[in-house]
Amino acid sequence: MINKISIFVVFIILITLVLGCGGGSGSSGGSDDKVVTNPEINNLLKDFTDSVDAYIVDDMLEHLDDSASFTLTIHEGSYTDTKKYIRLKMELTENDEENVQQTWRESPPDGNGYVLELILGTATSGNESPSGAVVKQTFEVYERAVSPEIPRTKTDSGSIVWTLAQTTGEWKATAMVINYNTSSMNSSSMAVKSD
């Protein structure tokens, strides 16, 4: 329905949001991990999720450290891709993708009534401090549309490892590692219901 890069870039997804299924290294939690209780971190994760769901590029990017140090790494089966902030921003903004995504989300007849839901699991961290944290979460992506009629379908799942730092009084992601679970799910396999 929407290419995988758009979904991640949404995921960012950022996430997010947007490449597909796959495996990779990383953990979605460990025995030493504790639930993240810092409200600023939890708000960042919620705001990021909301911006991915709505596909608002500026809001997605707002939560990332825009310095040269930010790195997004995506593992999808044997495929790995690494993107710095500048490349990610370029991919999210090229070809007027945000307007295309917004049109998809409009109700028919102007759009398709498309909805993307990024659902993040409980945020855990084994080393949270006042100035930094490595946060682990599972995620699931669900998509649906009105026209063509596509029922709510789980299209992706996996885990995210966020490296967060408090810079100039704000929490920002300085790195993200997204590991897609290996399965046959992908957005192109969504069944279109015919009348």
Residue, then its C-alpha position, 0 to 999 in steps of 0.5 A: m500500500i505504501n512503500k516500506i521506507s515511507i512507513f518507517v520514515v513514518f516510523i520514525i517511524l520514524i519511525t516509524l516507520v516504514l521499511g518492512c519485516g526483518g530480524g537483527s540484533g538487539s534486545s527488547g528488554g532484559s532481566d536488569d531492565k526497569v520500566v522507564t518512569n521519567p515523564e520527559i522520556n515517556n512524553l518524547l516516545k508518545d509524541f514521536t509515536d503520534s507524529v508517526d501516526a499522523y505523518i508530520v515530518d517536522d514533529m518526527l524530526e523534532h525528537l531527533d538530535d539534528s547534529a551530525s552524531f544522530t544515527l538510525t540503523i535498520h535491520e531487516g533480515s540480512y539487510t542493514d541500513t544506517k542513516k545519519y540525520i541529514r539523509l533521513k531528513m532528505e528521505l522524509t521530505e523528498n518528493d512531497e511525501e508528507n503531502v502524499q501521506q496527508t492526502w492518503r489520510e483524508s476521508p474519501p473522495d479526496g483521500n483514502g481514509y488511510v490510518l497507520e497505528l504505531i504501537l510501542g510496548t513498555a519502555t524499559s531501560g537498564n541504565e537511565s540517568p538524569s542526562g541519558a538513557v538507552v531505552k528498549q521497546t517492542f513495536e507493532v504497526y497496523e494499517r487500514a483504509v476506507s477506499p479501497e477497503i482494507p481491514r485493520t492489518k498488522t503489517d510490521s513488528g519488532s523492537i527499537v533501541w533508543t539512545l537518548a540524551q538530555t541536551t540543552g534541557e530537552w531529551k533527544a534521540t541520538a541514535m535509534v536501532i530498529n530491528y524488524n521481526t522476520s515474517s511474511m508481513n508487509s504492507s504490500s500483502m494487505a488484502v483489498k476487500s472488493d465489493 
